[in-house]
């Protein structure tokens, strides 16, 4: 049985856009590359053909993954306010290393470079359910650290 995939509305839209792009644009591009590579002759020793077929496999695999994720999507409710951290909340924290801003998301939407961390990550777990002004202990493989929640949106 497939696991539910927790997604924000924005995350679902992003996955649907990526799926549409793969189906309509990337498939056609890869098919054209394969057709072009076949024109070189013997495909048994054709590196361009092999590369295009490998890319086709990756595109089709990603399409299957995205279809499964969208099919099993469970939308995360927008944070209800009240200053408590929930999935979908944007949280500002401060510690000895300075200030950081995180958005708490489901595992399928993680993008650390954009500050989108999983609710299952050590930081995400530590922040959930807490409110502005509280200090929380974050347990990670590197040890523990305390962070103060300075803002919740």
C-alpha positions as CSV (number, residue, x, y, z in Angstrom):
1,X,0.0,0.0,0.0
2,X,1.3,3.5,-0.9
3,X,2.3,5.9,1.9
4,X,0.5,9.2,2.1
5,X,2.7,12.1,0.8
6,X,2.3,15.2,2.9
7,X,2.4,18.3,0.7
8,X,1.6,22.0,1.0
9,X,-0.6,23.5,-1.7
10,X,2.5,25.1,-3.3
11,X,4.4,21.8,-3.1
12,X,1.5,20.0,-4.9
13,X,1.5,22.7,-7.6
14,X,5.3,22.4,-8.1
15,X,5.0,18.7,-8.5
16,X,2.2,19.0,-11.0
17,X,4.2,21.5,-13.0
18,X,7.2,19.3,-13.0
19,X,5.1,16.3,-14.1
20,X,3.5,18.4,-16.9
21,X,7.0,19.6,-18.1
22,X,8.3,16.0,-18.2
23,X,5.3,14.7,-20.1
24,X,5.0,17.4,-22.6
25,X,8.5,18.8,-23.1
26,X,11.2,16.4,-21.9
27,X,9.6,13.2,-23.3
28,X,9.5,14.9,-26.8
29,X,13.1,16.2,-26.4
30,X,14.4,12.7,-25.5
31,X,12.4,11.0,-28.3
32,X,13.9,13.5,-30.7
33,X,17.4,12.7,-29.4
34,X,16.8,9.0,-29.8
35,X,15.5,9.5,-33.4
36,X,18.6,11.6,-34.2
37,X,21.0,9.1,-32.7
38,X,19.4,6.2,-34.6
39,X,20.3,8.1,-37.8
40,X,24.0,7.5,-37.0
41,X,23.6,3.9,-38.0
42,X,24.5,0.8,-35.8
43,X,22.9,1.4,-32.4
44,X,25.0,-1.3,-30.7
45,X,28.1,0.9,-30.6
46,X,26.3,4.3,-30.6
47,X,27.2,6.3,-27.4
48,X,24.7,9.1,-28.3
49,X,21.9,6.5,-28.6
50,X,22.8,4.9,-25.3
51,X,22.9,8.2,-23.5
52,X,19.5,9.2,-24.9
53,X,18.0,5.8,-23.9
54,X,19.4,6.3,-20.4
55,X,17.9,9.8,-20.2
56,X,14.6,8.4,-21.4
57,X,14.7,5.9,-18.5
58,X,15.4,8.6,-16.0
59,X,12.6,10.8,-17.3
60,X,10.1,7.9,-17.3
61,X,11.2,6.9,-13.8
62,X,10.7,10.5,-12.5
63,X,7.3,10.6,-14.2
64,X,6.2,7.4,-12.3
65,X,7.5,8.8,-9.0
66,X,5.7,12.1,-9.5
67,X,2.4,10.4,-10.5
68,X,2.6,8.2,-7.4
69,X,3.4,11.2,-5.1
70,X,0.5,13.2,-6.6
71,X,-1.9,10.3,-6.4
72,X,-1.1,9.8,-2.7
73,X,-0.9,13.5,-1.8
74,X,-2.4,14.6,1.4
75,X,-2.6,18.4,1.6
76,X,-1.2,20.0,4.8
77,X,-3.5,22.4,6.4
78,X,-2.3,26.0,6.5
79,X,-1.0,27.0,9.9
80,X,-3.9,28.2,12.1
81,X,-1.9,31.0,13.6
82,X,-1.7,31.4,17.4
83,X,2.0,31.5,17.2
84,X,2.5,27.7,17.3
85,X,4.8,25.9,14.9
86,X,3.1,23.4,12.6
87,X,3.7,21.8,9.2
88,X,3.6,24.7,6.7
89,X,4.8,27.3,9.2
90,X,7.6,29.7,8.4
91,X,9.8,29.9,11.5
92,X,12.6,32.3,12.4
93,X,15.0,30.9,15.0
94,X,18.1,32.3,16.7
95,X,21.0,30.6,18.3
96,X,24.8,31.0,18.8
97,X,25.3,30.7,15.0
98,X,22.9,33.6,14.2
99,X,19.4,33.8,12.7
100,X,17.8,31.3,10.4
101,X,14.4,31.0,8.7
102,X,12.8,27.6,8.0
103,X,9.6,26.5,6.5
104,X,8.4,23.2,7.9
105,X,7.2,20.9,5.1
106,X,6.6,17.2,4.4
107,X,9.5,15.0,3.4
108,X,8.6,15.2,-0.3
109,X,9.1,19.0,-0.4
110,X,12.5,19.4,1.3
111,X,14.8,21.9,-0.3
112,X,17.4,22.9,2.3
113,X,18.9,25.5,0.0
114,X,15.5,27.3,0.1
115,X,15.1,26.8,3.9
116,X,12.4,24.1,3.5
117,X,13.1,21.5,6.1
118,X,11.3,18.2,6.8
119,X,9.0,17.9,9.7
120,X,10.9,14.6,10.3
121,X,14.3,16.3,10.5
122,X,15.8,16.9,13.9
123,X,15.1,20.7,13.6
124,X,11.6,20.2,12.3
125,X,10.7,17.7,15.1
126,X,12.1,20.0,17.7
127,X,10.2,23.1,16.5
128,X,6.7,21.5,16.0
129,X,4.2,22.5,18.6
130,X,6.3,25.2,20.1
131,X,5.6,29.0,20.1
132,X,7.3,32.3,19.8
133,X,9.7,33.0,22.6
134,X,10.3,29.4,23.5
135,X,13.8,27.8,23.5
136,X,13.9,24.2,22.1
137,X,16.6,21.6,22.2
138,X,17.6,20.2,18.8
139,X,19.1,16.8,18.9
140,X,21.3,15.9,15.8
141,X,24.1,13.5,15.0
142,X,26.5,16.4,15.8
143,X,25.1,16.8,19.3
144,X,22.4,19.0,20.8
145,X,21.9,22.8,20.5
146,X,19.4,25.2,21.8
147,X,17.5,27.6,19.5
148,X,15.0,30.3,20.3
149,X,11.9,30.8,18.2
150,X,11.6,34.4,17.4
151,X,8.8,34.4,14.8
152,X,6.1,32.1,13.4
153,X,4.1,32.7,10.3
